[in-house]
Amino acid sequence: MSDQLNDVILKELDKEWVELMKLAKKTGISLDEVRRFLRSN
């Protein structure tokens, strides 16, 4: 995979991650809970 493509993918993932974190904060979900959930899937 080219570095450029990799950067684009990381930026997109980063945006989604930021949205996820905002949503988690609003709903009172801790980062640890999110991490545990992501690891279990």
C-alpha positions as CSV (number, residue, x, y, z in Angstrom):
1,M,0.0,0.0,0.0
2,S,1.3,3.4,-0.9
3,D,2.1,5.9,1.9
4,Q,-0.3,8.4,0.4
5,L,-3.2,5.9,0.5
6,N,-2.3,4.9,4.0
7,D,-2.4,8.5,5.1
8,V,-5.9,9.0,3.6
9,I,-7.1,5.8,5.3
10,L,-5.7,6.9,8.6
11,K,-7.3,10.4,8.3
12,E,-10.7,8.8,7.6
13,L,-10.4,6.5,10.5
14,D,-9.3,9.4,12.7
15,K,-12.4,11.4,11.8
16,E,-14.6,8.4,12.7
17,W,-12.6,7.8,15.9
18,V,-13.1,11.4,16.9
19,E,-16.9,11.2,16.3
20,L,-17.0,7.9,18.3
21,M,-15.2,9.6,21.2
22,K,-17.5,12.5,21.2
23,L,-20.5,10.2,21.2
24,A,-19.0,8.1,23.9
25,K,-18.4,11.2,26.1
26,K,-22.0,12.4,25.6
27,T,-23.4,9.0,26.5
28,G,-21.1,8.5,29.5
29,I,-19.1,5.6,28.0
30,S,-15.5,5.5,29.1
31,L,-12.6,5.0,26.6
32,D,-11.7,1.8,28.4
33,E,-15.2,0.4,27.6
34,V,-14.8,1.4,24.0
35,R,-11.4,-0.2,23.8
36,R,-12.7,-3.4,25.3
37,F,-15.6,-3.5,22.9
38,L,-13.3,-2.9,19.9
39,R,-10.9,-5.7,21.0
40,S,-13.8,-8.2,21.5
41,N,-15.0,-7.8,17.9
